[in-house]
Amino acid sequence: MKILVSNAGSTSLKFKLFDMDGEKALCDARVERVGSRDRAIFTYKNLVSGQSERREGLSVPEYTDGVRLFLEAVTSGEMGVVRDIREVEAVGFKTVIAQKFLGDHELTDEVMAALEHGVRIAPAHNIPYIETINVFRRLLPTARMVGAFETDFHRTVPFERQVYSVPYEWYEKYGVRRYGYHGASHGYVAGRVASLTEGRARRVISCHLGGSGSLCAIEDGRSVDSTCGFSLQSGLPHSNRAGDIDPYIFPFLLGEGLSAEEITRGITKNGGLLGVSGVSGDMRDLEEAVAGGNERARLAVGMYLHAIVSGVGALYAVLGGLDALVFTGGIGENSAMVRFRVCKALAHLGLCLDEAKNGPGEGERLVSKADSPAQIWVIPANEELNVARRTLAVLRK
């Protein structure tokens, strides 16, 4: 059975096609700068033959155009991996939030309506997914559409860790509670750690660090707490989103003359690493800026590291100990500096980083010393495989 996984961003589309007989990835593709009429980029790689192509300066004004680019490539005689697109039996999406549907669901009209309602919680995520799902519905009418919701992995979190200290009626009437996110990444990490340690690492903290980030406490393969709450605006500082801030900042700034729109833009688009540094929301740029003596970049990095360290410490207390700390996501996998400084600050928790192993590298790797009481792993996020597996499980119900 062939399952396509599609990830939709505000200006990007990603595609990965799997043959689930053996979980073999057949091709990988990406469209960047969706919405542009002359600057879009399309990259495609046939993972069977190794052939690849990159096209720049394209017109991709709509998501439909980006999806069509992929469908043409995947069925082309030279670069394609399927003869007929009808070989694709299902499309899985890393959907974010539909309050009544926290697990994995076929995307019926009822589920789509819940996704629409969730736009007010995750506008930057739900809107692109809704548009992309509707495109695939039109272009692949015979394929089944499945949403693998990011909230699914956190359904095992005890209820007292989900509720906020607000009027309980807000939960009953509006669903205001901590949902947790990045479930595809944390769930994949849980499975890989169990396999890599042969089940010996029972208490795990997963650090998904990228443009968006969160920490997750995992006990015996199940999420028992995380740093993300009601929305993806919460928890750690993100690339350009503020993360956790005092909620009374909002009414205070209203009283100072800022509009609700200005405040919302500040905490959702101009906050986080970008907002504090004034340089960039990209950790690579910030590391360069720090090396060049930029004090605000140094401040932003320090703020970010403190949030990770204090978050890991809190989750350590919840777990009652730690067997493995895992770094994943773009920053977690690629920033040796972040791993070094986090582990140095947390050495008292039994984390002994091997600096030689912590250098540049690829793939899954153990970067702790042999005598470290708790292991330290780098595990590249494979969210697409996680979504493909969950999509297959829905089809088999």
N, C-alpha and C positions, 0 to 999 in steps of 0.2 A: 504494500500500500504506500502511495506517495502522498506526503503531507507537506504543504507549503506553510512556512511561518513568515508573517509579515509584521514588522515593527514600524509604526508611523510616528514621526515627530512633526513639529510645527513647520519645518522646511526640509524634511528628509523622509526617505522611505528605505527600509532594509528588507531584503528577501533572502530566505534560505530554504532550499528544497531538500527534503529527506526521503529516502526509501526506507521505510520503517522495518523492512525485513533486513535486520542487521544494523539498523539505525545509521545508515550510511548517508552522509551529506553529499548531495550531487552537484549543487551549485550555490554560489553566494553572490549577491548583487546589492548595489546601493545607488540611490538617486539623491544627490545633494542639490540644495538651492531650489527646491520645489517652489513655484511661484514666479520664477524668473523666465523671461522670454529670450534671453541670449547668454546666460551665464550658468545654466544648470550643468551638472556633471553626472555621468552615468558610468559606473564601474561594474564589471561582470567577470566572474571566474567560474569556469567549468572545473569542478573539483575532481572529476574523473580523469580528464585528459590533461589538466593543468593549463589549458589555454585561457587567456584572459584578454580583456579589452577595456580601454578607458576612452570615453568620448567627452569632450568639453565644448562649451559654447552652445549648449542645446537650449531649445525652447520647451520648458515644462511648466506652463502656467497653472495647471491643475493636477490634482492627485491622479486623475484618470490618465493623463499623459505619462506620468511616471510609471504607473502600473502597466500601461501598454508597452512601454520600453522594455520592461522586464519580460512580459509575455512573448514579445517578438524574439527576444534573445534566447529564452529558454526553449523555444521550439524551432530555432533556426537550424538549418542543416549542418553548418560548420561548428557552431558553438553550443548548440542546444543539447539538452540531456533527456528530452522527451519528444516523441514524434507528434503527439497530439496533446493539447493542454487538458483535454478531458481525462487524461491519465491521473491528474491531480484530483484526488477524492475529497480533500478537505483543506481548508485554509485556517490556520490557528493564529490568533492575535494575542499579544501580551497586553490585554485590556487592563485598565487601571481601577475604576470604581463605578459600581452600580449597586447602591446600598443594599438592595434586597437580594442581590445575587453575588455572594462573596466567593464562591468556588469556581468550578469550570462548567460552562454552560454552552449549549448550542444557541446561536444568536437569533432567537425568535424575535417577533415584533415586540413582545413583552420585555425581553431583555434589552432590546435596543431603546425602548422607551425609558428604561431605568438608566441606561448609559446617558441619554439626553438629560435626564434629571441630574445626573452626576456632574454635568458640565460646570455647575456652580462650585463644585468642590475641586475639580481638576480640569480647568478650562484648557490649559496648555497641552493636556494629554488626551482628554476625551474627545475634543473636537476633531483633531486629526484622525483618530481611530474611527469615529463615526463616519467621516467622509470616506476613508479608505475601505471600510467594510462595505459601504454602499456601492463603491466602485466595483469591488470584487463580486458582489451580488449580481451586478449587471453583466460583468464580463465573463464570470464563471458560474452560470446559473445551475449547473449540475453538481457543483462542489458544495459540501456542507461547511458552514461557517461556525467556528468555535471560539469563544472567548475564554482565555486562561487568565483569570483575574489575579492581579498583583496582591490582593487581599487574602487569597486562599490559604497561603501557608501559615498565616497568623490566626486562623480560626481556633487553634488549640491554646491560645493565650488565655489564662484564667480570667474570668469576667471582672474580678476586682482590679485587674491591671488594664482593663479596657475602658472603664468608666472614668469620666471627668468629674471633678468636684463642682458641678453646676447643677441647677435644678433637674432632678431625675426626669421630669416631664420632657425636657429637651431631648433626652435619649428616646423616650417612648414615642414622642410626636415627630421628631425631626431626624432621629438616628444619629445624634451627636455623641460620638464615642471615638476611641482610638482604634483605627482599623489596621495600621501597619502596611508598609509597602515594600517594593523590591522583592516580592515573594518568589519570583522566578529565579532570581540570583541566590537568595538565601536558601531556598529549597534545593537548588542544585548543589550548593556548597555542603548542605547537610548530608546529601547522598554521597558526595565524593569523599568527605571526611570519614564517613562510616566505612567506605570501601578501602580507603588508603590506610586507615588505622585498624582495619579488621574489627571495627566496633569498640575499640578500646577507648576512644575519645568520646565520652558520654556527655561532657559539658563543654560546649563550643560557643565561641562568640565570633560571629561572621561580621566583617567590616566591609560593607559594599561602599566603596569610595570612588566617586566619579563626579560628573557634572551635577548629579543628584546623588545623595548618599544617605545611608542609615546603618545602624548597628542592630544585630539580632542575637538574642540569647537562645541557644538551641540545647535542649536536653533530650537525650535519647532520640535524636532525629526530628524533634518537634519544636516549633517556635513556642517559647514561653514568655517572651517579652521583646520589645523593640523600641527604638527611639522615635520612629515616625508615629504620628497620631491620626487626627481626623483627616488631614490633607497632607499633600507632599510639600506644603510650606513649613512643616514642623521639623523638629529634631535638629540634626547637625546643620551648620551653615552649608549652603549649597553653592554652586557656581555663581548664580545671580539671585538666589532666593535666600531670605533672611534666616530661615530655620526658626528655632524657638526664640521668641522675644516676649517681653512683658505685654500682655494684651491691653494694658491701660495706656500704652504708647499711642494707640490709635485714637481714642477720644481726646487725649492730651493734644495731639497734633491738629486734630479738628479744631480745637479751641484756639490753637495758635494761628489758624487761618488757612491751613492746607485743606484741600478738598479730599473727599474719600477716594477719588480716582488717583490723585497724586500720591496718597499714602499707600494705596494698594499697589501702584506701579513701583513705588520705592521698595516695598518688601518682597515683591514677586518677580521683578525684572531688573532692578537696580540695586539689589541688596547683596548679601552673601560675600564671597571673596571679592567679587567685582566692586561692590559698594564700599567695602572697607579699604581696599587697596587703591581704587581709582585707576588701576592699571589693566586688570584682566580678571576673568573668572577661571582662567585656565592655570592649573598648578605649574605647568611647564614654564609659562610666562612669568609667573610669580617667583619661581626659583631663580630664574635669570635676573629678575629685578632685584631680588634680595642680594644676590651675588654682586650686583652693581651698586649696592648701598641704598636702595630705596626703602625708607623707613616705613611707609604705609604698607608696602608689600610685606615687609617683615612682620608688621602688626597683624595683617590679615592671616598670614601663615600661622603665627603664634595663636591667634584666636581659634583657628580651625583645629590645630593640634590639641589645644586645651579641651575643646568640645569632644574630640574623639577619646582622649584620655579619661575625662570625667565620665563619659558615656560607658566606656568599657568597665570602669570601676564600679559603676552602678549595676551593670548587668552581671559582673562578677559576684556582687553581693547577692543578687537574685538567685544565681546558680549555686552559690555556696562553695565556689571553687572553679578551677579552669583546667581543662585538659588540652585544649587547642584554641589558638587565636588564628583566624584566617583573614587574609587580605585579598580582596577581589575588586573588580571594577577598574576603570582606566587609571585612577590615581593609586589605588591599592596594589595593582599589578606592576605599575611602572615607576613609581616614585620610591627609590631606595631611601631617600631622605625622610619621607613621611613614616615609613616602616621603622627606620632607625630611631627617630625621635619618639615615636609612640612607645616602642618597646623599651627604650631607655627609661622613659618616665614610669613605665609599669613593671620594671624589673622586680619590684617587691612582691609582685603577684606570681613570681616563678617563671618569668619570661626572659630567656637568655638568648639573645640574637647572635648568630654567627655572622660577623660583618663581611667576611669573604663570600659566604653564600648569598648574602643580601645584595650583592652587586647586580649589575645588569644581567638579565636572564630571560628565558622564555619558558612557557609551559608550567605545569604543576611542579612545585619544588618546595622542599622542606628547608627553611632558612634558620632554624634554631640550632643551638649547639647540641651535641649528642647527649649531654648531661642536663639539658634544660628540663625542669620539672613539668613545664607545659610546652607543647610543641607550637611552632609558628610556621604557618603554611602560606604560600602564595598559590591561589587557585584561580586561573582565568575564568571569568564568567562565561558560561555556555547557556544563556537564557533560552536561545532558540531550541536547543535539544530538549530542555525542560518543557517548553511550550508544546513541542511536537509530541512528546510522550503523553502529556496531559490531554492533548487533542485526541490522540488515539484512544485513550481511556474513555473519553466521552462517546466516541463512535462505537465502542464495544459494549456500551451499556444496553 
